């Protein structure tokens, strides 16, 4: 994951013997290990000011944050959610944290405010959230009766709407590769091989 200022890349690696989060200069150079311990760290993401890396501790089922230069980690989610949190993504202004929450009911999209208040945004299987540039919506992979589509949901909790109509097309939507520059959404689609697709971001002003 590129830092918003373009200066560093966060990634996970097994080079220390366990899956941990590392950071290295985008221009090349030595990588620094940010996380430690028996936590199986994954899904790194950056704060808007590039000062902090958020990640998932798969072994603990919670989201943590650590300074990008290294330092003391802090836990962001807790057991009160009743699920295992994954793929955390800070909103552009740093006021919300989006993540998916896995429980017996399935994986659902949640957001948590900087003060710790959390709420569920989706009622369907949901993965890999990405914020719109203005921080007003979250794009995610979601499942309905016809299969997997890209959805958008306002952070205020209004009804989610599908952005794609891919049901019936040969192939499946790819994992991870979801991005937006506010004019377009980019995603991967897997047939025999994986390709990168792009679509216009269409906003229905009547909603």
C-alpha positions in Angstrom: 0.0 0.0 0.0 1.4 3.4 -1.1 1.4 6.1 1.5 -0.8 9.1 0.5 2.3 11.3 0.2 3.9 8.8 -2.2 7.0 8.4 0.0 6.7 4.9 1.4 5.1 1.5 0.7 3.7 -0.7 3.5 3.5 -4.4 2.9 3.5 -7.7 4.8 6.3 -10.1 4.7 7.3 -13.5 6.2 11.0 -12.5 6.2 11.2 -12.5 10.0 9.6 -15.9 10.3 6.1 -14.6 10.9 3.8 -12.4 8.8 4.5 -8.9 9.9 4.1 -5.3 8.5 7.1 -3.7 6.9 7.7 -0.2 5.4 10.2 0.8 2.8 11.0 4.0 0.8 9.1 4.1 -2.5 12.3 5.1 -4.2 14.1 2.0 -2.9 16.1 1.3 0.2 16.0 -0.7 3.3 12.7 -2.0 4.7 11.8 -1.5 8.3 9.7 -3.9 10.3 6.8 -2.1 12.0 5.0 -4.9 13.9 6.3 -7.7 16.1 5.1 -10.6 18.2 2.8 -13.5 17.4 0.0 -11.6 15.7 0.0 -12.6 12.0 -0.3 -9.0 10.8 -2.0 -8.2 7.4 -4.0 -5.7 5.4 -1.8 -2.6 6.0 -3.3 0.9 5.3 -2.2 4.5 5.8 -3.6 7.5 7.6 -4.3 10.5 5.5 -1.2 12.3 6.7 1.0 9.3 6.0 2.1 9.2 9.7 0.4 6.0 10.8 -0.1 2.5 9.5 -3.3 0.6 10.3 -3.3 -3.2 10.1 -5.2 -6.3 11.0 -4.0 -8.8 13.6 -5.5 -12.0 12.2 -4.5 -14.0 15.2 -6.3 -11.6 17.5 -9.1 -10.6 15.1 -8.7 -6.8 15.7 -7.4 -3.7 14.0 -4.3 -2.0 15.3 -2.3 1.2 14.4 1.4 1.9 14.6 3.4 5.0 13.7 4.9 4.8 10.3 8.4 5.5 11.7 7.9 2.7 14.3 6.7 2.9 17.9 4.0 1.8 20.2 1.0 0.1 18.7 -2.6 0.9 19.8 -5.6 -1.3 19.4 -8.6 0.3 17.6 -11.3 -2.4 17.6 -12.4 -4.6 20.5 -14.5 -7.6 21.4 -17.7 -5.5 21.8 -18.2 -5.7 18.0 -18.7 -9.5 18.2 -16.7 -10.2 15.1 -13.2 -10.4 13.6 -12.2 -7.1 12.0 -10.2 -7.0 8.7 -9.0 -4.7 5.9 -9.1 -1.4 7.7 -9.1 1.8 5.7 -9.0 5.4 7.1 -11.3 8.0 5.6 -9.5 10.8 3.8 -10.0 13.2 6.7 -9.2 10.6 9.3 -12.5 10.8 11.1 -13.7 7.3 10.2 -12.2 3.8 9.9 -13.9 1.4 7.5 -13.4 -2.3 7.8 -15.2 -5.6 7.3 -16.3 -7.6 10.3 -16.5 -11.4 10.1 -19.0 -13.2 12.3 -21.4 -16.2 12.1 -23.8 -14.0 10.2 -21.1 -13.4 7.5 -18.8 -10.5 6.6 -20.3 -7.1 6.8 -19.0 -3.6 6.2 -18.6 -1.4 9.4 -17.3 2.0 10.1 -15.9 3.3 13.4 -15.5 7.0 14.3 -12.3 8.4 15.8 -14.1 8.4 19.2 -14.7 4.7 18.9 -18.4 4.6 18.0 -19.0 1.8 15.5 -21.9 1.0 13.2 -22.7 -1.5 10.5 -23.2 -0.2 7.0 -24.0 -3.2 4.9 -26.4 -6.2 5.2 -24.7 -8.3 2.6 -21.4 -10.1 2.3 -18.9 -7.3 2.0 -15.1 -7.1 1.4 -12.3 -4.7 0.6 -13.7 -1.2 1.3 -12.2 1.9 -0.5 -13.2 5.4 0.3 -14.3 8.0 -2.2 -11.9 10.9 -2.4 -14.4 13.2 -0.6 -14.9 10.7 2.2 -18.7 10.7 1.7 -19.0 7.1 0.3 -17.3 3.8 0.6 -17.0 1.4 -2.4 -16.8 -2.3 -1.7 -17.2 -5.8 -3.2 -20.7 -7.1 -2.2 -22.7 -10.2 -2.9 -26.4 -10.4 -3.8 -28.6 -13.0 -5.4 -27.0 -12.5 -8.8 -23.4 -12.7 -7.7 -20.6 -10.2 -6.8 -20.9 -6.5 -7.7 -19.2 -3.3 -6.7 -21.4 -1.3 -4.4 -21.3 2.2 -2.9 -22.7 3.2 0.5 -22.8 6.6 2.1 -21.0 6.9 5.4 -24.2 8.3 7.0 -25.7 4.8 6.6 -28.2 5.5 3.7 -29.1 2.7 1.4 -26.2 1.0 -0.5 -26.5 1.0 -4.3 -24.8 -1.3 -6.9 -22.3 0.4 -9.2 -21.8 -2.5 -11.6 -24.1 -5.0 -13.4 -21.8 -7.9 -13.9 -24.2 -10.8 -13.3 -24.3 -13.3 -16.2 -20.9 -12.2 -17.5 -18.3 -15.0 -17.8 -15.7 -14.8 -15.0 -15.6 -13.4 -11.5 -14.7 -10.1 -9.9 -11.1 -10.1 -8.6 -10.0 -9.6 -5.0 -8.2 -6.5 -3.7 -7.9 -4.6 -6.9 -10.5 -1.9 -6.2 -9.5 1.8 -6.5 -11.0 5.1 -7.4 -9.8 8.5 -8.5 -13.3 9.9 -8.1 -13.9 10.0 -11.9 -13.4 6.2 -12.4 -13.5 3.0 -10.5 -10.8 0.5 -11.3 -11.1 -3.2 -10.5 -9.9 -6.6 -11.6 -12.0 -9.2 -13.4 -10.8 -12.8 -13.7 -11.7 -15.0 -16.6 -8.8 -17.3 -17.8 -6.4 -14.6 -16.6 -6.9 -11.4 -14.6 -7.5 -8.1 -16.4 -7.9 -4.5 -15.1 -11.2 -2.9 -15.9 -12.4 0.7 -15.5 -15.8 2.3 -15.3 -17.3 5.7 -14.9 -18.4 6.7 -11.4 -22.1 7.5 -11.9 -24.0 9.5 -9.2 -27.8 9.5 -9.2 -28.6 13.0 -8.0 -32.2 11.9 -7.1 -30.9 9.7 -4.2 
